[in-house]
Amino acid sequence: MLLLQMPDYRGSDENRRYLLPYPYFVYRGDILRVERERISGRIFETDRLLLDISLNGNVPVNSSENPDRRGMADLDPTFEIGPSLNVTLLENRQDHYKLKLTLPIRAAFSTDFSSVRHEGWVFHPRLVFEKADMIAGSGVNLGISAGPMFADRGYHRYYYAVDPPYATPTRRQYEAGGGYSGSTLTVGLNKNIKPFIIGAFVSLDFLQGAAFEGSPLVKNKYAVMTGITVSWVFLKSSKMVE
């Protein structure tokens, strides 16, 4: 189960809570891997390099419930998919920590479940630090990731453009451009209490200097998302690769 509190979109001052089912199962094959963070297809791997498939997504927004978007079209849920090159910069197996650079490039799509539309491209490089058993014997694992985000005009336009029919005296017309899309910092903890995995995280977005900063739909120059997960591992593949 996943409990989330997050803004309608990055830069919105309207926040929502979501209680979502959070299926968790683990499959680690030679190519396909399913884990709590993602589904990935391992295309190429060495001791230091891994090329796989990266996924992401965003919730829909009902514009009638958001004062800044009232009268505008709703935002459909989006999903993103694309390759990610992951570079291990530092690893200490004795002390159980790792520092990685991830370089995902994803195509973004929106859907109303009757059709799918391409909305643009996202590049989100991040440094990722992972520390297992953060306090010796506790079984608590730490993850920290941080990095800038970049997106093209189409992606920014989907969230931040105001076309002439939707312009009002308090919501001026705005055309979003591509480029810098802010920076993110995420800190998460999890602990395995078999057969459950309990986790918590906080993610911060910093939008100062973003290409869409001038949009009338941007009310906050930062955004906060928090979440708690309680997962029951009910299925594992019978063969687990190293």
FITORZA-188246 format. One record per residue: residue number from 1; x, y, z of N, C-alpha, C, O, CB in turn. Coordinates in steps of 0.05 Angstrom, whole numbers, plus 5000, padded with zeros to 4 digits. Glycine has a CB too. Layout:
BEGIN
gudren,n_X,n_Y,n_Z,ca_X,ca_Y,ca_Z,c_X,c_Y,c_Z,o_X,o_Y,o_Z,cb_X,cb_Y,cb_Z
NUM,X,Y,Z,X,Y,Z,X,Y,Z,X,Y,Z,X,Y,Z
...
# end
This chain:
BEGIN
gudren,n_X,n_Y,n_Z,ca_X,ca_Y,ca_Z,c_X,c_Y,c_Z,o_X,o_Y,o_Z,cb_X,cb_Y,cb_Z
1,5017,4976,5000,5000,5000,5000,5018,5025,5000,5038,5026,5013,4981,5000,5025
2,5010,5045,4985,5025,5069,4982,5008,5093,4990,4987,5098,4978,5036,5072,4953
3,5018,5109,5009,5005,5133,5017,5022,5157,5008,5046,5159,5016,5000,5134,5048
4,5011,5174,4991,5026,5196,4979,5013,5223,4986,4989,5225,4987,5028,5193,4949
5,5030,5243,4990,5020,5270,4990,5038,5286,4971,5062,5286,4973,5021,5283,5019
6,5025,5298,4951,5040,5311,4930,5024,5333,4917,5000,5333,4919,5049,5290,4909
7,5038,5352,4904,5023,5374,4890,5010,5363,4864,5018,5342,4854,5042,5397,4883
8,4991,5377,4854,4978,5369,4829,4998,5366,4807,4996,5348,4791,4956,5389,4821
9,5017,5384,4806,5039,5383,4787,5062,5400,4799,5057,5415,4818,5031,5394,4758
10,5085,5397,4789,5108,5413,4800,5103,5443,4796,5098,5452,4774,5134,5404,4785
11,5103,5457,4819,5097,5485,4818,5070,5493,4827,5064,5516,4832,5102,5496,4791
12,5052,5473,4830,5025,5478,4839,5025,5482,4869,5041,5470,4884,5006,5455,4831
13,5006,5499,4879,5003,5502,4908,4980,5486,4919,4972,5490,4942,5000,5531,4915
14,4968,5469,4902,4947,5451,4910,4958,5423,4914,4971,5412,4896,4924,5450,4889
15,4954,5412,4938,4965,5385,4945,4942,5365,4949,4920,5373,4957,4982,5387,4971
16,4948,5340,4943,4928,5319,4946,4941,5295,4961,4966,5292,4961,4918,5309,4918
17,4924,5280,4973,4933,5255,4985,4922,5232,4969,4899,5232,4960,4924,5253,5015
18,4938,5211,4965,4930,5188,4950,4937,5163,4966,4958,5161,4978,4945,5187,4922
19,4918,5145,4967,4922,5119,4979,4919,5098,4957,4897,5094,4946,4902,5113,5003
20,4941,5086,4949,4941,5070,4925,4951,5041,4931,4968,5038,4949,4959,5082,4904
21,4940,5022,4918,4951,4995,4920,4979,4995,4909,4985,5009,4890,4934,4974,4905
22,4997,4980,4921,5025,4980,4914,5035,4952,4912,5049,4942,4930,5042,4997,4936
23,5028,4938,4890,5037,4910,4887,5068,4909,4886,5081,4925,4873,5026,4898,4862
24,5078,4889,4901,5107,4886,4903,5114,4857,4898,5107,4840,4913,5118,4896,4931
25,5128,4852,4876,5140,4826,4872,5167,4829,4859,5172,4848,4845,5121,4808,4856
26,5183,4809,4864,5211,4811,4855,5217,4789,4835,5212,4765,4840,5230,4808,4880
27,5227,4797,4812,5237,4778,4792,5264,4788,4782,5265,4810,4771,5216,4774,4769
28,5284,4772,4785,5311,4781,4775,5321,4760,4756,5335,4741,4763,5330,4785,4799
29,5313,4763,4731,5323,4746,4710,5348,4757,4698,5358,4778,4706,5302,4741,4689
30,5359,4744,4677,5383,4753,4664,5378,4779,4649,5397,4796,4647,5393,4732,4645
31,5354,4784,4639,5348,4808,4624,5326,4825,4639,5331,4848,4645,5339,4801,4596
32,5303,4813,4644,5281,4827,4656,5284,4826,4687,5288,4804,4698,5254,4815,4648
33,5280,4849,4700,5281,4850,4729,5257,4867,4738,5251,4888,4727,5307,4862,4739
34,5243,4856,4758,5220,4871,4770,5227,4873,4800,5230,4853,4814,5193,4856,4766
35,5229,4898,4809,5236,4904,4837,5218,4926,4846,5201,4936,4831,5266,4911,4840
36,5221,4934,4872,5202,4953,4883,5205,4980,4869,5185,4995,4867,5207,4956,4913
37,5229,4988,4860,5232,5014,4848,5223,5015,4820,5214,5036,4810,5261,5023,4850
38,5225,4993,4805,5221,4995,4776,5219,4968,4763,5227,4948,4775,5242,5012,4764
39,5210,4968,4738,5212,4946,4720,5234,4954,4700,5233,4975,4688,5185,4939,4706
40,5254,4937,4697,5276,4944,4679,5283,4921,4661,5282,4898,4669,5300,4953,4695
41,5292,4928,4637,5302,4908,4619,5332,4914,4615,5339,4934,4603,5287,4909,4592
42,5348,4896,4624,5377,4900,4623,5387,4895,4595,5389,4872,4586,5392,4882,4644
43,5395,4916,4581,5404,4914,4554,5433,4908,4552,5442,4892,4536,5398,4940,4539
44,5449,4920,4570,5478,4917,4570,5488,4922,4598,5479,4940,4612,5492,4936,4550
45,5507,4905,4607,5517,4908,4635,5546,4899,4637,5554,4878,4626,5500,4892,4654
46,5562,4915,4650,5590,4908,4658,5592,4913,4688,5572,4919,4701,5611,4924,4641
47,5616,4911,4699,5620,4916,4727,5613,4945,4735,5604,4950,4757,5649,4910,4735
48,5616,4963,4717,5612,4991,4723,5589,5004,4707,5579,5025,4716,5637,5006,4717
49,5581,4992,4685,5561,5004,4668,5536,4986,4666,5539,4962,4665,5572,5010,4640
50,5513,4999,4666,5488,4984,4662,5470,5001,4645,5464,5024,4651,5474,4977,4689
51,5461,4990,4623,5442,5003,4605,5415,4988,4608,5414,4964,4601,5451,5004,4576
52,5395,5001,4617,5369,4988,4620,5347,5007,4613,5351,5029,4602,5366,4978,4649
53,5322,4999,4619,5298,5014,4612,5288,5028,4637,5285,5015,4658,5276,4996,4600
54,5282,5054,4635,5272,5070,4658,5243,5077,4653,5235,5084,4631,5290,5095,4662
55,5227,5077,4675,5199,5084,4674,5193,5105,4695,5206,5107,4716,5181,5059,4679
56,5173,5122,4689,5163,5142,4709,5134,5149,4702,5125,5141,4680,5182,5167,4709
57,5121,5163,4719,5093,5171,4713,5083,5193,4731,5096,5199,4752,5075,5147,4716
58,5061,5205,4724,5048,5226,4740,5018,5222,4741,5006,5211,4722,5055,5254,4729
59,5006,5231,4763,4977,5227,4767,4961,5247,4750,4972,5268,4741,4970,5230,4796
60,4936,5242,4744,4919,5261,4730,4911,5285,4748,4913,5283,4772,4893,5247,4719
61,4903,5306,4735,4894,5330,4749,4867,5339,4739,4863,5343,4715,4915,5354,4746
62,4848,5341,4757,4821,5351,4751,4822,5381,4753,4824,5392,4775,4799,5339,4770
63,4821,5395,4731,4825,5424,4731,4804,5439,4746,4809,5461,4756,4826,5435,4702
64,4780,5427,4749,4758,5441,4764,4765,5442,4794,4753,5458,4808,4732,5426,4759
65,4783,5425,4803,4790,5424,4831,4816,5440,4837,4824,5442,4860,4794,5395,4840
66,4827,5452,4816,4851,5468,4820,4845,5496,4811,4841,5501,4787,4875,5456,4803
67,4845,5516,4830,4837,5543,4822,4853,5555,4800,4843,5571,4785,4838,5560,4847
68,4879,5548,4799,4896,5560,4778,4890,5549,4750,4897,5562,4731,4925,5556,4785
69,4878,5525,4749,4872,5513,4723,4842,5513,4716,4834,5502,4696,4883,5485,4722
70,4826,5524,4734,4797,5523,4730,4789,5534,4703,4797,5556,4695,4782,5538,4752
71,4773,5519,4688,4765,5527,4661,4783,5515,4639,4776,5516,4616,4765,5556,4659
72,4806,5504,4647,4825,5492,4627,4819,5462,4625,4805,5451,4641,4854,5497,4636
73,4831,5450,4605,4827,5421,4601,4841,5407,4624,4861,5416,4635,4839,5412,4574
74,4830,5384,4632,4842,5367,4652,4869,5357,4642,4874,5355,4618,4824,5343,4660
75,4887,5350,4661,4912,5337,4654,4909,5307,4657,4902,5297,4679,4935,5347,4672
76,4912,5292,4635,4910,5263,4636,4935,5252,4651,4956,5265,4652,4908,5251,4608
77,4933,5228,4661,4957,5215,4673,4978,5212,4651,4972,5208,4628,4950,5188,4685
78,5003,5213,4659,5025,5210,4640,5043,5187,4649,5044,5180,4672,5041,5236,4638
79,5057,5176,4629,5077,5156,4635,5101,5162,4618,5099,5173,4596,5067,5127,4631
80,5125,5154,4627,5150,5160,4613,5165,5134,4611,5165,5117,4629,5166,5181,4628
81,5179,5130,4588,5194,5106,4584,5218,5113,4566,5216,5129,4548,5177,5084,4571
82,5241,5101,4572,5265,5106,4556,5289,5092,4568,5288,5080,4589,5270,5136,4553
83,5312,5093,4554,5336,5081,4563,5349,5097,4585,5346,5121,4587,5356,5077,4540
84,5364,5083,4602,5379,5096,4624,5407,5083,4626,5409,5059,4628,5364,5094,4651
85,5427,5100,4625,5455,5090,4629,5462,5096,4658,5462,5118,4667,5475,5104,4609
86,5469,5074,4672,5476,5076,4700,5506,5070,4704,5515,5048,4696,5458,5058,4718
87,5521,5088,4715,5549,5086,4719,5556,5084,4748,5549,5102,4764,5565,5110,4705
88,5568,5062,4757,5577,5060,4785,5603,5075,4788,5624,5067,4777,5581,5030,4792
89,5603,5096,4804,5626,5113,4808,5643,5103,4831,5667,5105,4831,5618,5142,4813
90,5629,5092,4852,5643,5084,4876,5627,5061,4889,5603,5063,4891,5647,5107,4896
91,5641,5040,4898,5627,5018,4911,5645,5006,4932,5668,5000,4926,5618,4997,4890
92,5634,5002,4956,5648,4989,4977,5630,4967,4988,5611,4972,5003,5656,5009,5000
93,5635,4942,4980,5618,4920,4988,5620,4913,5018,5602,4903,5030,5623,4896,4971
94,5644,4919,5029,5648,4913,5057,5631,4931,5075,5619,4923,5094,5677,4916,5065
95,5630,4957,5067,5614,4977,5082,5586,4981,5070,5571,4998,5080,5629,5003,5084
96,5580,4966,5050,5553,4966,5038,5543,4993,5028,5520,5000,5034,5533,4955,5059
97,5560,5007,5013,5550,5032,5001,5559,5033,4972,5578,5021,4964,5560,5056,5017
98,5544,5049,4957,5549,5052,4929,5541,5080,4920,5521,5091,4929,5533,5031,4913
99,5557,5092,4902,5550,5117,4890,5548,5113,4860,5567,5103,4847,5572,5139,4897
100,5525,5121,4848,5520,5117,4820,5512,5143,4806,5502,5162,4819,5499,5096,4816
101,5517,5145,4780,5507,5166,4763,5487,5153,4744,5495,5135,4729,5530,5181,4748
102,5462,5162,4744,5442,5152,4726,5435,5173,4706,5432,5196,4712,5417,5143,4742
103,5433,5164,4681,5428,5183,4658,5404,5173,4642,5408,5162,4620,5453,5185,4640
104,5380,5177,4652,5356,5168,4637,5346,5189,4618,5345,5213,4624,5334,5161,4657
105,5339,5180,4594,5325,5196,4574,5298,5182,4568,5298,5159,4559,5342,5200,4548
106,5276,5196,4574,5250,5183,4571,5231,5199,4553,5231,5224,4553,5238,5179,4599
107,5216,5185,4537,5194,5197,4522,5169,5197,4540,5163,5178,4554,5188,5181,4496
108,5155,5220,4541,5132,5223,4558,5106,5221,4541,5104,5232,4519,5133,5250,4573
109,5086,5207,4552,5061,5203,4539,5038,5209,4558,5040,5203,4582,5058,5175,4527
110,5016,5220,4548,4992,5223,4564,4971,5205,4552,4972,5198,4529,4982,5253,4565
111,4952,5196,4569,4931,5178,4559,4905,5183,4574,4905,5188,4598,4940,5149,4563
112,4883,5182,4559,4857,5182,4572,4845,5154,4571,4821,5150,4575,4838,5201,4557
113,4862,5134,4566,4856,5105,4565,4840,5097,4541,4831,5074,4538,4841,5097,4590
114,4835,5117,4523,4824,5110,4497,4844,5116,4475,4842,5106,4452,4798,5125,4492
115,4864,5134,4481,4885,5141,4462,4910,5149,4478,4908,5154,4502,4876,5164,4443
116,4932,5149,4464,4958,5157,4476,4970,5179,4459,4971,5177,4434,4977,5132,4478
117,4981,5200,4472,4992,5222,4458,5021,5227,4468,5026,5227,4492,4975,5248,4461
118,5039,5231,4449,5067,5237,4457,5068,5267,4465,5060,5284,4451,5086,5231,4434
119,5079,5272,4490,5080,5299,4500,5108,5311,4501,5111,5334,4508,5068,5299,4528
120,5128,5295,4495,5155,5307,4495,5176,5288,4507,5172,5264,4509,5155,5333,4511
121,5199,5300,4514,5222,5285,4523,5233,5296,4549,5231,5320,4554,5244,5285,4502
122,5243,5278,4566,5254,5286,4592,5282,5274,4596,5286,5250,4589,5235,5277,4616
123,5300,5290,4606,5327,5280,4612,5332,5287,4642,5331,5311,4649,5350,5293,4594
124,5337,5267,4658,5338,5272,4687,5363,5258,4699,5360,5238,4713,5313,5261,4701
125,5387,5269,4695,5411,5257,4706,5411,5261,4737,5403,5282,4747,5436,5270,4694
126,5421,5240,4751,5421,5242,4780,5445,5227,4791,5454,5207,4780,5395,5230,4792
127,5455,5237,4813,5474,5222,4830,5457,5207,4851,5440,5218,4864,5495,5241,4844
128,5463,5181,4854,5448,5164,4872,5467,5151,4892,5486,5137,4884,5432,5142,4856
129,5462,5156,4918,5478,5143,4939,5461,5123,4953,5439,5129,4962,5490,5164,4959
130,5470,5098,4956,5456,5077,4970,5473,5066,4992,5497,5060,4988,5447,5055,4950
131,5462,5063,5016,5476,5052,5039,5458,5031,5052,5437,5038,5064,5483,5074,5059
132,5466,5006,5050,5451,4984,5063,5459,4982,5092,5481,4988,5099,5456,4958,5048
133,5439,4974,5109,5444,4971,5138,5458,4996,5149,5480,4995,5159,5461,4946,5144
134,5444,5019,5146,5455,5045,5152,5467,5046,5180,5489,5056,5184,5434,5067,5150
135,5452,5035,5200,5463,5031,5227,5467,5001,5231,5448,4986,5229,5444,5043,5249
136,5491,4993,5236,5498,4964,5236,5477,4948,5252,5472,4954,5276,5526,4960,5247
137,5466,4928,5240,5447,4911,5253,5419,4920,5252,5401,4905,5260,5455,4907,5281
138,5414,4945,5243,5387,4955,5242,5370,4945,5219,5346,4943,5221,5388,4986,5242
139,5384,4939,5197,5370,4930,5173,5356,4953,5158,5341,4948,5140,5349,4910,5180
140,5362,4978,5166,5350,5001,5153,5369,5010,5130,5392,5015,5134,5346,5025,5174
141,5357,5013,5106,5372,5020,5083,5366,5049,5075,5343,5058,5076,5366,5001,5059
142,5387,5064,5067,5384,5092,5060,5389,5096,5030,5407,5083,5018,5404,5109,5076
143,5373,5113,5017,5378,5120,4990,5375,5150,4987,5356,5162,4996,5358,5106,4971
144,5394,5163,4973,5393,5192,4968,5399,5196,4938,5418,5185,4928,5413,5208,4986
145,5382,5212,4925,5387,5219,4897,5383,5249,4893,5365,5260,4905,5370,5202,4878
146,5399,5260,4875,5396,5289,4870,5407,5295,4842,5425,5282,4832,5412,5306,4891
147,5394,5314,4829,5403,5322,4802,5384,5341,4788,5361,5344,4796,5408,5298,4786
148,5393,5353,4766,5376,5371,4751,5358,5355,4732,5362,5331,4727,5394,5391,4734
149,5338,5369,4722,5320,5357,4703,5317,5376,4679,5317,5400,4682,5292,5352,4715
150,5316,5364,4655,5313,5380,4631,5290,5367,4614,5287,5343,4614,5340,5381,4614
151,5275,5384,4600,5253,5374,4584,5250,5392,4560,5258,5416,4560,5227,5372,4600
152,5238,5382,4539,5234,5397,4514,5208,5414,4516,5194,5413,4536,5233,5379,4490
153,5204,5430,4496,5181,5449,4496,5155,5434,4499,5137,5443,4513,5181,5465,4470
154,5152,5411,4485,5127,5396,4486,5119,5388,4514,5096,5390,4522,5128,5372,4468
155,5139,5378,4529,5134,5369,4557,5126,5392,4575,5106,5390,4589,5158,5354,4568
156,5141,5414,4573,5134,5437,4589,5107,5449,4581,5092,5459,4598,5156,5459,4587
157,5102,5448,4555,5077,5460,4546,5053,5445,4557,5032,5457,4564,5076,5459,4515
158,5055,5419,4560,5033,5403,4570,5024,5412,4597,5000,5413,4603,5040,5373,4571
159,5043,5419,4614,5037,5426,4642,5033,5457,4646,5018,5465,4664,5058,5416,4660
160,5048,5473,4631,5050,5501,4639,5040,5521,4618,5039,5545,4625,5078,5507,4645
161,5034,5513,4594,5025,5532,4574,4996,5541,4580,4980,5525,4590,5027,5520,4546
162,4989,5566,4573,4962,5576,4574,4955,5586,4547,4965,5607,4538,4959,5599,4596
163,4938,5571,4532,4930,5579,4505,4910,5602,4506,4897,5606,4527,4919,5555,4490
164,4908,5618,4484,4890,5641,4485,4861,5635,4495,4851,5652,4509,4888,5652,4457
165,4848,5613,4487,4821,5609,4497,4819,5606,4528,4798,5610,4539,4810,5584,4485
166,4842,5600,4541,4841,5596,4570,4853,5620,4585,4854,5619,4610,4857,5571,4577
167,4861,5640,4571,4871,5664,4584,4849,5680,4597,4827,5683,4586,4887,5682,4564
168,4854,5691,4621,4835,5707,4636,4850,5731,4647,4874,5733,4645,4821,5691,4659
169,4836,5750,4659,4849,5774,4670,4870,5766,4692,4889,5780,4696,4829,5792,4682
170,4866,5743,4705,4884,5734,4726,4902,5711,4717,4919,5702,4732,4869,5726,4751
171,4899,5702,4692,4915,5680,4681,4922,5687,4653,4907,5682,4634,4899,5652,4683
172,4945,5700,4650,4953,5710,4623,4961,5687,4605,4968,5665,4614,4976,5730,4626
173,4960,5693,4579,4970,5673,4559,4999,5668,4564,5015,5686,4570,4965,5684,4530
174,5007,5643,4560,5036,5636,4565,5043,5613,4547,5029,5593,4544,5041,5629,4595
175,5067,5615,4535,5078,5594,4518,5103,5584,4531,5123,5599,4534,5083,5605,4489
176,5104,5559,4538,5127,5548,4552,5149,5540,4532,5142,5530,4510,5119,5524,4569
177,5174,5544,4540,5196,5535,4523,5210,5511,4536,5204,5503,4558,5216,5558,4519
178,5229,5500,4521,5244,5477,4531,5269,5486,4546,5276,5510,4545,5251,5459,4508
179,5281,5467,4560,5306,5473,4574,5306,5463,4603,5294,5442,4609,5311,5503,4575
180,5319,5478,4620,5321,5470,4648,5294,5468,4662,5277,5485,4659,5339,5490,4664
181,5290,5446,4677,5264,5440,4688,5265,5438,4719,5248,5425,4731,5253,5415,4677
182,5285,5450,4731,5288,5449,4760,5306,5426,4769,5316,5411,4752,5261,5447,4773
183,5309,5423,4795,5326,5402,4806,5311,5388,4828,5292,5399,4840,5352,5414,4817
184,5318,5363,4833,5305,5346,4853,5324,5335,4873,5347,5330,4866,5289,5324,4839
185,5314,5331,4897,5329,5317,4918,5310,5298,4931,5288,5306,4941,5342,5337,4939
186,5317,5272,4933,5300,5252,4945,5316,5236,4965,5338,5228,4960,5288,5233,4923
187,5304,5233,4989,5316,5217,5010,5295,5196,5019,5272,5202,5024,5324,5234,5035
188,5304,5170,5020,5286,5149,5027,5299,5129,5045,5323,5125,5045,5276,5135,5002
189,5282,5116,5062,5291,5095,5080,5272,5071,5076,5248,5075,5071,5290,5105,5110
190,5283,5047,5079,5266,5023,5079,5278,5002,5096,5302,5001,5101,5261,5013,5050
191,5260,4984,5106,5269,4962,5123,5252,4938,5116,5228,4939,5113,5266,4969,5153
192,5265,4915,5115,5252,4890,5108,5245,4876,5134,5262,4867,5149,5271,4872,5091
193,5219,4873,5139,5209,4858,5162,5192,4836,5150,5168,4839,5147,5192,4876,5183
194,5204,4814,5143,5192,4793,5127,5165,4785,5138,5162,4781,5162,5210,4769,5124
195,5145,4782,5120,5146,4785,5091,5139,4813,5081,5131,4817,5058,5126,4765,5078
196,5142,4833,5099,5136,4860,5091,5161,4877,5087,5182,4871,5099,5118,4873,5113
197,5158,4898,5071,5179,4918,5068,5166,4945,5073,5146,4952,5060,5193,4917,5039
198,5176,4959,5093,5165,4985,5101,5184,5007,5092,5208,5006,5098,5159,4986,5131
199,5174,5028,5079,5191,5049,5070,5178,5076,5073,5154,5079,5076,5198,5044,5040
200,5195,5097,5072,5185,5124,5073,5205,5141,5057,5229,5136,5056,5183,5135,5103
201,5195,5163,5045,5212,5180,5029,5201,5208,5029,5177,5213,5034,5215,5170,5001
202,5219,5227,5024,5211,5255,5018,5226,5264,4994,5250,5259,4991,5217,5274,5043
203,5213,5278,4976,5225,5287,4951,5220,5317,4948,5197,5326,4951,5214,5272,4926
204,5241,5332,4943,5239,5361,4940,5245,5369,4912,5264,5359,4900,5258,5375,4960
205,5229,5388,4901,5234,5400,4875,5241,5429,4878,5227,5443,4893,5209,5396,4856
206,5261,5438,4865,5270,5466,4866,5267,5477,4838,5281,5469,4819,5299,5469,4876
207,5249,5496,4834,5241,5506,4807,5253,5533,4800,5247,5544,4779,5211,5506,4805
208,5269,5544,4817,5281,5570,4811,5298,5568,4786,5315,5550,4784,5298,5581,4835
209,5293,5586,4767,5309,5586,4742,5298,5567,4721,5310,5565,4699,5336,5579,4748
210,5276,5552,4726,5265,5534,4707,5254,5549,4683,5246,5572,4685,5243,5516,4719
211,5255,5536,4659,5246,5549,4635,5217,5558,4636,5209,5577,4622,5249,5530,4611
212,5201,5545,4653,5172,5552,4655,5166,5568,4680,5143,5571,4688,5156,5526,4656
213,5186,5579,4693,5183,5593,4718,5163,5616,4716,5149,5623,4735,5209,5604,4728
214,5161,5628,4692,5143,5651,4689,5114,5644,4683,5098,5662,4679,5153,5668,4667
215,5108,5618,4682,5080,5611,4676,5062,5619,4699,5069,5616,4722,5078,5580,4672
216,5038,5629,4693,5018,5636,4714,5008,5611,4729,4996,5614,4750,4995,5651,4702
217,5014,5588,4718,5006,5563,4732,5026,5554,4753,5021,5536,4769,5003,5540,4712
218,5049,5568,4754,5070,5562,4774,5066,5581,4798,5070,5605,4796,5099,5565,4763
219,5058,5570,4821,5052,5585,4845,5074,5581,4866,5077,5599,4883,5025,5578,4856
220,5087,5559,4866,5108,5553,4885,5134,5548,4870,5134,5533,4849,5101,5529,4903
221,5156,5559,4879,5182,5554,4867,5195,5529,4878,5218,5522,4871,5201,5578,4871
222,5181,5515,4895,5190,5489,4905,5166,5471,4908,5144,5481,4911,5207,5492,4932
223,5171,5445,4909,5149,5426,4913,5159,5404,4931,5183,5397,4930,5139,5415,4885
224,5141,5393,4947,5148,5372,4965,5129,5348,4961,5105,5352,4959,5147,5381,4995
225,5140,5325,4958,5124,5300,4957,5134,5281,4979,5158,5277,4981,5126,5287,4929
226,5116,5270,4994,5123,5251,5015,5107,5225,5010,5086,5225,4998,5118,5262,5043
227,5118,5203,5020,5104,5178,5017,5113,5157,5037,5135,5158,5048,5110,5167,4989
228,5094,5139,5043,5099,5116,5060,5089,5092,5046,5067,5092,5035,5085,5120,5088
229,5106,5071,5046,5098,5046,5032,5099,5023,5052,5117,5021,5069,5116,5040,5008
230,5079,5006,5050,5079,4980,5064,5074,4959,5043,5052,4957,5032,5057,4979,5088
231,5094,4942,5039,5093,4923,5017,5095,4894,5028,5110,4889,5046,5115,4928,4997
232,5079,4877,5017,5080,4848,5023,5091,4834,4999,5080,4834,4977,5051,4837,5031
233,5114,4821,5003,5127,4806,4981,5114,4779,4979,5119,4761,4995,5159,4803,4985
234,5096,4776,4959,5081,4752,4957,5091,4733,4935,5081,4711,4933,5052,4759,4952
235,5109,4743,4918,5118,4726,4896,5147,4733,4889,5154,4756,4886,5100,4730,4872
236,5164,4712,4887,5191,4715,4878,5196,4694,4857,5185,4672,4858,5212,4713,4901
237,5213,4700,4837,5221,4680,4818,5236,4658,4832,5251,4663,4851,5237,4692,4795
238,5233,4633,4823,5247,4611,4836,5277,4612,4832,5292,4602,4849,5236,4585,4826
239,5286,4624,4810,5314,4627,4805,5322,4656,4807,5311,4673,4793,5322,4616,4777
240,5341,4662,4824,5350,4690,4829,5379,4692,4820,5396,4678,4830,5347,4699,4858
241,5384,4710,4800,5412,4713,4791,5426,4732,4810,5414,4747,4824,5413,4724,4762
242,5453,4730,4811,5469,4748,4828,5467,4776,4818,5479,4794,4829,5498,4738,4830
# end
